[in-house]
Amino acid sequence: PIVRPKARRKNQPIPLPAELRALLAVPLSPRLRLVRDVIIDTGLRSSELCRATVGDLQEHPDGYYLAVTVKGGDESLTPLSPEIVEQLRDDLLARNMPAVGERLLVRADGTAWDKSTLNWFVRALGTKAGITRFRLGPHKLRHLVANLAKDEVDPLTRSRLLNHASPATIAHYDHALPGELRAARQAQRRALLRYLGG
C-alpha cells in the first residue's frame, strides 16, 4: 500500500491581547456573556458545550466541574472557574432552575445552541470587536486557551484540560505568544555567549 504523508496542519491564528480585550468589551446580555465566557474559560469544543446539560454541572469538594462527552465518547470532568460558576448559577436561576436533562447553555429564546449557531455567534462577536486579521471562531479561542498558561502548566495537564485523547495533540495548539520569540532570542544569545566562554 502507498503511504501518503499527512498534510501539515496550518497554525491557527489566535487573538492578540488587544483583540481579546476588545472581544471582552463587546456589550452582551448576561446569557450571551455567559456563553462567551464559558468558551474562553474552558476551551471546550463547540460540540462539547452544545451537548452539555444542567445535570452535567457537578459539585466536588474542590469546586465545580462540567462533565462532558469528548471525542470518542468518553466522559471527562472539566474544572470551572468560580466566576463561571457564579454566572451559571445566575443564568439557571433566571431560567427557574431547569431540569437536569435540559441544555446548560441556551439562547435568548430558550432553544439549545448548536455548532452552527455557536460558530456564527463567535464570528459575529469577533466582527463587533474589530478583529480583522482572521475570522474568529470557537476553535481559535480554544487555541488561545491552550496557550494562556503554558509557562505555568505542563503540557500533559494542558492537554487534559482540553480533553485531548493524546497528550501529543497539544503540540498542534502551541503558539508563540507576543514577546515570547523576543525573549527566546535573547535567551539563545545569552546561551551562545556562555557556550563561547563569554
N, C-alpha and C positions, 0 to 999 in steps of 0.2 A: 504494500500500500504506500501511496505517496503521502508523506508527512509535510504539511504546509506550516510555515511559521505563523505564529499568532500575530494578528495585526497589532501594531503598537498603539497603546491607549494614548489618546490626546490628554494632556494635563488640563483639568478643569480650571477655569479662572474662578477666583473667589473674591468676594468684596474686600476692598481695602478698608482700613479703619474709618476714613471719612465717609465712604459709601455705606458702611454698616451703621454709623451714627445717623446718617440721613434716613436710612431704612427704619431705624428705631424711632425717628422723629415724625414719621408719617402719622397723622391723626387717624385713629381707628376706633371703632366701637369696642367695648370690652371683649366681646366674643371674638372678633377678628384679631384683636391684640393677643388674646389667648392663643389662637392658632399660630400666629407668627412667632410668639414667644416659645411655645412648645417645640416648634421646629428648630429654633435657634438653640434652645436649652438642651434638647436631647439628640439632635441629629438623626432622628429616626427616619426610615424610608417612608415615602408617601403612603405606600400600601400598608405599612405597619400602623401608621397614625389613623388612616381611614378605617381600618378594621377594629381598632381599639374600642372596647365597650366600657361602660361605667363599672362593671364588675371586674375589669382588668386593673383598676386602680386599687392597689393593695398597701395596707399599712403594715410595716415591720418595725421591730424595736429601734432600728437606726433611721427610720424615715419612711417616706412613701416611694413606691415603685409602680411602674406600669408594666404589667405582664403582656408581652407582645408575641405574636406568632411571627417568626422570622422566616427568611428564605429557607426552603427545605422542610417547613412545617414544624420545626422545633419551637419551644417556648423559651423566652428569655425575659429576665427581670431588668428593666431599665430604671435606674435611680432618677428621681425627680428632685429638682431644687425646691427649697421651701417656698420661694417666690411663685413658682409654677403651681405648687400645691394650693397656695392661697388663691390664685386666680381660678384654678379648677373648682375649688370649694365655692367661690362666689358665683361661678357660672352654673354649677349644679343647683345651688340654692335658687338662683334666678329661674331655673327650669323646673322648680318644685320637686327636686330630688328624683330624677328619672329612675326607672327600673334598671337593675343590673345588666340586662341584656341590651339596653339602648346604647347607641353610639356615644362615646365620650365627647367627641367634638362634632358639633352640628352647626349648620349655617343659621343665619338670622331667621329663616322661615322654618327652622326645626328639622330640615332634611339633612341627611348624612353627607359628609364630604366624600368625594371620590377622587381618584388620582387626577382626573382631568380638571375638575374644578379647583383642586388644591394647586395644581401647576398654574392654572390661569390666575388664581389669586396672588401667588408669589410673583409671577411675571408682572402683573399689574402693579403690585406693590413696588417692585424694582423700578418700574417706569415712573411712578409717582415720586420715588426717592431720587430720581435723576440719574440712575445707574445706566450709563450708555456704553460702557466698554464691552458688555456682553449681555445676553438675555438671562436674567436671574430666574432660577427655578429652585425647587426644594433640594434637589441633589447638589447644587452648588453651595447651598447653605450647609448641607451635610459635610461637604468637603471642608468648609470653613470650620465647623465644629471639630472636625478631626484634627485640625492644626492648632487650635487655640491654646492648648496646654501641653504641647509636645515637649517643651523643655522640662516640664514638671511631672508628666505622666508617661510611664514606659509604654513602648509600642504594643505590648500584649494587652495591657489594660485599656489603652485607647481603642484597640481593635474590638475588645469585648464590649466597650461602651457603645460601639456602632453595630453590634450584633453580627460581626463577620464570622462566617463559618471557619475561615482560616486566618490565623494571625498574619500571614504573609500579605493579605489583601491590603493592610494598612499602608504598604509601600505605594500603592496606586493613589492614595489620598494625600500623601505628603507634598507640601508646597513650601517654597521658600517665602516666608513672611517678610514684609517690609523691614529692612535693616539687617536681616539675617545673613544675606550674602556679603554685605559690607563687613560685618563682624567676623564672618568666616574667613574673608580675605585677610583681614588684619591678624587673625589667629594663625593663618597659614604663613603669613610673612614673619611673624614672631618665631614660629617653629623653624622656618628656613634659616633665620639668623642664629638660632640656638644650634641648629644642625651644623652650621658653618663655624660654630665656636665663637660667635659674636655676641 
